[in-house]
Amino acid sequence: MQVLVTDAQPKDAFVAVQYHERWFWIADADIQSKYTFGIIILLFSIADTGVKGAAPVATIPANQ
């Protein structure tokens, strides 16, 4: 997978993200990198179990 880095926002990006004033992106014409990125996204979605932690319980003292 080839991730490109530029200072300016790319024009022909399949996916791009700005991080610390630089742009990291995959070119739209790069079929192999797009395929690899898709597999990674698929693996992350399979790994996401959707289990959330229990919400905290707040107790309020009542008049005794």
KOLRO-270758 format. One record per residue (C-alpha): y negated, x, z; residue in three letters. Coordinates in Angstrom, 2 decimals, always signed. Layout:
residues N
<py->Y | px->X | pz->Z | residu->ALA> .
...
END
This chain:
residues 64
<py->+0.00 | px->+0.00 | pz->+0.00 | residu->MET> .
<py->-3.35 | px->+1.45 | pz->-1.02 | residu->GLN> .
<py->-6.35 | px->+0.46 | pz->+1.11 | residu->VAL> .
<py->-9.67 | px->+1.53 | pz->-0.37 | residu->LEU> .
<py->-12.81 | px->+2.37 | pz->+1.65 | residu->VAL> .
<py->-16.42 | px->+2.04 | pz->+0.50 | residu->THR> .
<py->-19.86 | px->+1.72 | pz->+2.03 | residu->ASP> .
<py->-20.83 | px->-1.24 | pz->-0.20 | residu->ALA> .
<py->-19.07 | px->-4.60 | pz->-0.34 | residu->GLN> .
<py->-16.44 | px->-4.52 | pz->-3.11 | residu->PRO> .
<py->-16.74 | px->-6.88 | pz->-6.08 | residu->LYS> .
<py->-13.08 | px->-7.02 | pz->-7.19 | residu->ASP> .
<py->-11.29 | px->-7.28 | pz->-3.84 | residu->ALA> .
<py->-8.15 | px->-9.30 | pz->-3.15 | residu->PHE> .
<py->-8.92 | px->-8.98 | pz->+0.56 | residu->VAL> .
<py->-11.76 | px->-7.11 | pz->+2.27 | residu->ALA> .
<py->-12.98 | px->-6.57 | pz->+5.80 | residu->VAL> .
<py->-16.06 | px->-4.82 | pz->+7.12 | residu->GLN> .
<py->-15.49 | px->-2.56 | pz->+10.12 | residu->TYR> .
<py->-18.07 | px->-0.17 | pz->+11.58 | residu->HIS> .
<py->-20.38 | px->-0.54 | pz->+8.55 | residu->GLU> .
<py->-17.63 | px->+0.38 | pz->+6.06 | residu->ARG> .
<py->-15.56 | px->-1.90 | pz->+3.81 | residu->TRP> .
<py->-11.76 | px->-1.67 | pz->+3.76 | residu->PHE> .
<py->-10.17 | px->-3.54 | pz->+0.88 | residu->TRP> .
<py->-7.28 | px->-4.04 | pz->-1.50 | residu->ILE> .
<py->-8.12 | px->-4.24 | pz->-5.20 | residu->ALA> .
<py->-7.32 | px->-7.53 | pz->-6.93 | residu->ASP> .
<py->-5.62 | px->-5.66 | pz->-9.79 | residu->ALA> .
<py->-3.28 | px->-3.72 | pz->-7.43 | residu->ASP> .
<py->-0.15 | px->-5.90 | pz->-7.63 | residu->ILE> .
<py->+2.05 | px->-3.64 | pz->-5.45 | residu->GLN> .
<py->-0.48 | px->-3.54 | pz->-2.59 | residu->SER> .
<py->-1.01 | px->-7.30 | pz->-2.82 | residu->LYS> .
<py->+2.76 | px->-7.84 | pz->-2.61 | residu->TYR> .
<py->+3.07 | px->-5.48 | pz->+0.38 | residu->THR> .
<py->+0.14 | px->-7.17 | pz->+2.15 | residu->PHE> .
<py->+1.79 | px->-10.55 | pz->+1.59 | residu->GLY> .
<py->+5.04 | px->-9.32 | pz->+3.15 | residu->ILE> .
<py->+3.14 | px->-8.01 | pz->+6.18 | residu->ILE> .
<py->+1.38 | px->-11.37 | pz->+6.62 | residu->ILE> .
<py->+4.76 | px->-13.13 | pz->+6.33 | residu->LEU> .
<py->+6.29 | px->-10.88 | pz->+9.01 | residu->LEU> .
<py->+3.37 | px->-11.52 | pz->+11.36 | residu->PHE> .
<py->+3.70 | px->-15.28 | pz->+10.88 | residu->SER> .
<py->+7.44 | px->-15.11 | pz->+11.63 | residu->ILE> .
<py->+6.78 | px->-13.01 | pz->+14.75 | residu->ALA> .
<py->+4.21 | px->-15.49 | pz->+16.04 | residu->ASP> .
<py->+6.22 | px->-17.63 | pz->+18.46 | residu->THR> .
<py->+3.37 | px->-19.96 | pz->+19.27 | residu->GLY> .
<py->+4.12 | px->-19.69 | pz->+22.99 | residu->VAL> .
<py->+0.94 | px->-19.85 | pz->+24.97 | residu->LYS> .
<py->+0.52 | px->-18.74 | pz->+28.56 | residu->GLY> .
<py->+0.30 | px->-21.37 | pz->+31.25 | residu->ALA> .
<py->-3.21 | px->-22.57 | pz->+32.01 | residu->ALA> .
<py->-4.56 | px->-21.63 | pz->+35.43 | residu->PRO> .
<py->-4.33 | px->-24.29 | pz->+38.11 | residu->VAL> .
<py->-7.51 | px->-25.04 | pz->+40.02 | residu->ALA> .
<py->-7.15 | px->-26.46 | pz->+43.50 | residu->THR> .
<py->-9.97 | px->-28.29 | pz->+45.19 | residu->ILE> .
<py->-9.79 | px->-28.70 | pz->+48.96 | residu->PRO> .
<py->-9.93 | px->-32.33 | pz->+50.11 | residu->ALA> .
<py->-11.54 | px->-33.57 | pz->+53.32 | residu->ASN> .
<py->-9.02 | px->-33.19 | pz->+56.10 | residu->GLN> .
END
